């Protein structure tokens, strides 16, 4: 029986679909919503190379993540408990690590939003989660 589920949350339609699916399918389970702050994204931000710029970027991303998670929790109508968390790292590895750290027995993620050459070059977070997770993973389109 699935009792502890980690759901990857970002601002994509696919993540929203994954959240809805998990709530519908396992509404009585304990849900752990996680969003990942990817430091690789800081390299593209203006001022990120300056120490104070990096701190500002991180604080902005953390605030955005908290808002995103709050909205996700508000959208849920489930009987089980809901916890949220923000972690830092490469998204796929961070989600798998978070699931392991929280003794999850299932992960739910949205499918990638990329197509064509960008998917080949950049890869897919969902695909990497499936390959590396020690527990079952559901990928929602």
C-alpha angles and dihedrals in degrees: 000000000000109000108152118043129180115206121195109226128195134140096275128112089236092058090048090052090049091052092050092046093051092047092050095044100039106018092148095052126093106264123206113194113199133183124188129221106210111207089201087073090062091071089069095050121097111254094011091128091062113081094232089045091054091050091049091048091051094047091049092050091047091052091048090049092051090051092047092051093046090053090048093052091047091054093056128095104185138140097220127075122277124209128177134208142176121210135179127232144059104338101236095044092043093052092049091046091048091051092050093046090053096045091242118177095199140025126207120195136166119249118257120281095212129094138183121006096351090061091051094046099038099032126212127284090208091052092050091048090052092049096047108032117103090207132058117286128204116203114201122202 
